């Protein structure tokens, strides 16, 4: 029993060091990506289209719905305590600092994280990775780095869209439920909004994008030779990404508020 536990712990520690080495290799190759010939640019563009463009509608619907819900609930409860203006601070904190990057990351993990892990896993099973190595191409440079950059760009853009539609687009939805003066709403919003709020959300978006892309790519390469391992890699990529996203969200929040 103790021997089995020891092997399990050693294997986990070994995988952790492999993952850290993989991460540093991705970061190193990222700096050289734009200096090389445009071998990986097609992968980069396709990743941005799939991760950013195709997820835009889902992102907008979530942002408008959550922003409208916050306004309706806040405008109903806060006047009872004489804190009407507090609705704008609450809206900005929830949308820009927390739910914007967090919900966007969850959607991207479920869509793109799974896709990256299964795509790379399929390439391993079909010996395509070996073909890259045989002709002298680094799989990390031409397969992982474009997905890494595409994920970061898409997450940042989607988070900005979430902020815009969550803070501004939701106002027009609320007019059908609980009308608010346009000057009052935008005046209160601009008075409560600070650069630090936007910077906080974008920082989290960047961290989440790094986590999703690296974890998903690493799990894809962890597939050995059986096609049955491919869906398992996708599940592991999603599960590990969710855990690390939540932990990093708490960590970044503590740094900002402590």
C-alpha positions as MATLAB code, in Angstrom:
seq = 'XXXXXXXXXXXXXXXXXXXXXXXXXXXXXXXXXXXXXXXXXXXXXXXXXXXXXXXXXXXXXXXXXXXXXXXXXXXXXXXXXXXXXXXXXXXXXXXXXXXXXXXXXXXXXXXXXXXXXXXXXXXXXXXXXXXXXXXXXXXXXXXXXXXXXXXXXXXXXXXXXXXXXXXXXXXXXXXXXXXXXXXXXXXXXXXXXXXXXXXXXXXXXXXXXXXXXXXXXXXXXXXXXXXXXXXXXXXXXXXXXXXXXXXXXXXXXXXXXX';
ca = [
       0.000    0.000    0.000;
       2.763    2.434    0.996;
       4.823    1.411   -2.026;
       1.889    2.056   -4.361;
       1.289    5.437   -2.724;
       4.951    6.295   -3.117;
       4.885    5.432   -6.818;
       1.763    7.536   -7.261;
       3.363   10.552   -5.567;
       6.588   10.179   -7.565;
       4.611    9.961  -10.789;
       2.662   13.110   -9.930;
       5.834   15.004   -9.068;
       7.450   13.818  -12.283;
       4.426   14.963  -14.321;
       4.568   18.331  -12.569;
       8.194   18.859  -13.595;
       7.360   17.734  -17.145;
       4.526   20.276  -17.234;
       6.770   23.090  -15.955;
       9.412   22.211  -18.531;
       6.751   22.183  -21.236;
       5.499   25.603  -20.125;
       8.970   27.193  -20.217;
       9.597   25.652  -23.638;
       6.349   27.209  -24.935;
       7.293   30.620  -23.518;
      10.785   30.420  -25.040;
       9.507   29.413  -28.489;
       6.863   32.171  -28.399;
       9.567   34.845  -28.585;
      10.872   33.352  -31.841;
       7.503   32.693  -33.473;
       7.207   35.929  -35.468;
      10.818   35.732  -36.679;
      10.262   32.472  -38.515;
       8.644   31.873  -41.868;
       4.860   31.835  -41.852;
       4.541   28.124  -41.197;
       2.405   28.456  -38.089;
       0.461   31.585  -39.031;
      -2.402   29.605  -40.528;
      -2.782   27.713  -37.252;
      -2.696   31.045  -35.394;
      -5.433   32.593  -37.543;
      -7.623   29.484  -37.332;
      -7.210   29.422  -33.554;
      -8.269   33.070  -33.243;
     -11.289   32.463  -35.486;
     -12.396   29.381  -33.555;
     -11.640   30.641  -30.050;
     -12.506   34.314  -30.443;
     -14.868   34.877  -33.343;
     -17.051   31.792  -32.987;
     -17.453   32.290  -29.238;
     -18.374   35.961  -29.576;
     -22.164   35.476  -29.629;
     -22.125   33.299  -26.498;
     -19.924   35.866  -24.777;
     -22.203   38.780  -25.670;
     -25.372   36.971  -24.547;
     -23.780   36.118  -21.179;
     -22.508   39.664  -20.669;
     -25.809   41.373  -21.482;
     -27.837   38.907  -19.400;
     -25.621   39.144  -16.320;
     -25.321   42.923  -16.544;
     -29.082   43.320  -16.873;
     -29.688   40.954  -13.932;
     -27.279   42.916  -11.713;
     -28.936   46.220  -12.586;
     -32.462   44.908  -11.986;
     -31.593   43.256   -8.656;
     -29.467   46.172   -7.467;
     -32.000   48.846   -8.395;
     -34.645   46.876   -6.482;
     -32.693   46.238   -3.268;
     -30.185   49.084   -2.833;
     -32.766   51.947   -2.591;
     -34.106   50.260    0.559;
     -30.764   51.042    2.220;
     -30.283   54.445    0.596;
     -27.339   53.213   -1.505;
     -28.564   53.803   -5.067;
     -25.143   54.835   -6.395;
     -23.577   51.626   -5.144;
     -25.110   49.753   -8.083;
     -22.450   51.140  -10.436;
     -19.539   50.033   -8.258;
     -21.077   46.591   -7.874;
     -21.699   46.315  -11.607;
     -18.112   47.279  -12.463;
     -16.527   44.971   -9.892;
     -18.615   41.964  -10.882;
     -18.374   42.478  -14.653;
     -14.828   43.774  -15.189;
     -12.922   42.226  -12.295;
     -14.612   38.876  -11.759;
     -17.298   37.403  -13.994;
     -16.025   38.874  -17.263;
     -12.688   37.044  -17.409;
     -13.895   34.060  -15.356;
     -16.987   33.145  -17.383;
     -15.146   33.818  -20.635;
     -12.394   31.452  -19.491;
     -14.923   28.727  -18.632;
     -16.535   28.972  -22.063;
     -13.168   28.960  -23.826;
     -12.001   25.983  -21.769;
     -15.099   23.973  -22.650;
     -14.832   24.818  -26.355;
     -11.237   25.463  -27.305;
      -9.439   23.669  -24.484;
     -11.151   20.416  -25.368;
     -10.518   20.997  -29.082;
      -6.796   21.637  -28.595;
      -6.301   18.560  -26.421;
      -8.183   16.250  -28.780;
      -6.555   17.693  -31.924;
      -3.030   17.266  -30.610;
      -3.910   13.859  -29.163;
      -5.166   12.738  -32.569;
      -1.952   13.960  -34.170;
       0.068   11.906  -31.703;
      -1.967    8.776  -32.421;
      -1.701    9.322  -36.192;
       2.110    9.783  -35.928;
       1.897   13.346  -37.262;
       4.049   14.625  -34.392;
       6.746   12.141  -35.366;
       6.572   13.467  -38.919;
       7.263   17.005  -37.680;
      10.279   15.796  -35.714;
      11.533   13.740  -38.678;
      11.688   16.759  -41.007;
      13.359   18.881  -38.334;
      10.376   20.938  -37.153;
       9.740   21.546  -33.466;
       6.107   20.530  -32.732;
       5.927   23.056  -29.912;
       6.961   25.893  -32.233;
       4.530   25.079  -35.033;
       1.622   23.479  -33.184;
       1.541   24.756  -29.600;
       2.827   28.330  -29.874;
       0.240   29.439  -32.499;
      -2.531   28.038  -30.298;
      -0.956   29.715  -27.273;
      -0.822   33.141  -28.943;
      -4.275   32.705  -30.493;
      -5.739   31.813  -27.111;
      -4.213   34.871  -25.421;
      -5.406   37.255  -28.142;
      -8.901   35.756  -28.174;
      -9.276   35.829  -24.385;
      -8.232   39.476  -24.156;
     -10.580   40.533  -26.965;
     -13.507   38.508  -25.607;
     -12.990   39.958  -22.131;
     -13.093   43.480  -23.567;
     -16.306   42.610  -25.415;
     -17.755   41.169  -22.207;
     -16.980   44.418  -20.380;
     -18.497   46.576  -23.118;
     -21.726   44.609  -23.460;
     -21.985   43.861  -19.751;
     -21.675   47.517  -18.763;
     -23.260   49.282  -21.735;
     -25.321   46.761  -23.687;
     -27.206   45.610  -20.625;
     -28.541   49.168  -20.139;
     -30.766   48.880  -23.210;
     -32.180   45.564  -22.031;
     -33.023   47.015  -18.637;
     -35.062   49.808  -20.228;
     -37.795   47.284  -21.006;
     -37.911   46.158  -17.368;
     -36.886   49.043  -15.123;
     -36.208   52.302  -17.033;
     -33.176   54.329  -15.902;
     -32.170   57.776  -17.156;
     -29.381   57.578  -19.747;
     -27.442   60.503  -18.227;
     -27.842   59.090  -14.742;
     -26.648   55.624  -15.760;
     -23.597   56.601  -17.810;
     -22.655   59.396  -15.411;
     -22.696   57.007  -12.449;
     -20.842   54.349  -14.431;
     -18.023   56.674  -15.497;
     -17.731   58.068  -11.969;
     -17.243   54.574  -10.522;
     -15.051   53.123  -13.294;
     -11.287   53.167  -12.769;
      -8.378   52.056  -14.918;
      -7.472   49.508  -12.240;
     -10.804   47.738  -12.810;
     -10.073   47.209  -16.498;
      -6.449   46.269  -15.845;
      -7.509   43.687  -13.265;
      -9.870   41.937  -15.668;
      -7.361   41.904  -18.520;
      -4.640   40.561  -16.229;
      -6.869   37.668  -15.235;
      -7.827   37.072  -18.862;
      -4.149   36.811  -19.811;
      -3.387   34.391  -16.963;
      -6.432   32.255  -17.766;
      -5.491   32.099  -21.459;
      -1.986   30.908  -20.601;
      -3.404   28.217  -18.324;
      -5.962   26.941  -20.839;
      -3.575   26.799  -23.797;
      -0.645   25.231  -21.951;
      -2.701   22.674  -20.017;
      -4.710   21.639  -23.075;
      -1.605   21.307  -25.261;
       0.267   19.378  -22.582;
      -2.614   16.938  -22.126;
      -2.827   16.473  -25.882;
       0.837   15.499  -26.052;
       0.358   13.161  -23.078;
      -1.671   10.799  -25.289;
       0.380    7.713  -26.066;
      -0.702    5.462  -28.915;
      -4.327    4.517  -28.211;
      -7.217    6.478  -29.700;
      -9.237    5.785  -26.543;
      -6.918    8.170  -24.672;
      -7.984   11.142  -26.791;
     -11.323   11.898  -25.030;
      -9.618   11.286  -21.682;
      -7.052   13.960  -22.576;
      -9.898   16.386  -23.327;
     -11.576   15.664  -20.005;
      -8.326   16.094  -18.096;
      -7.575   19.342  -19.911;
     -10.958   20.795  -18.941;
     -10.808   19.588  -15.333;
      -7.271   20.778  -14.676;
      -7.897   24.096  -16.433;
     -10.991   24.763  -14.303;
      -9.083   24.069  -11.089;
      -6.087   26.211  -12.038;
      -8.316   29.041  -13.295;
     -10.194   29.192   -9.990;
      -6.981   29.044   -7.942;
      -5.279   31.714  -10.059;
      -8.398   33.905   -9.868;
      -8.261   33.784   -6.070;
      -4.501   34.412   -6.111;
      -4.696   37.453   -8.421;
      -7.644   38.864   -6.438;
      -5.708   38.541   -3.178;
      -2.728   40.354   -4.707;
      -4.994   43.199   -5.888;
      -6.897   43.686   -2.643;
      -4.387   42.814    0.070;
];
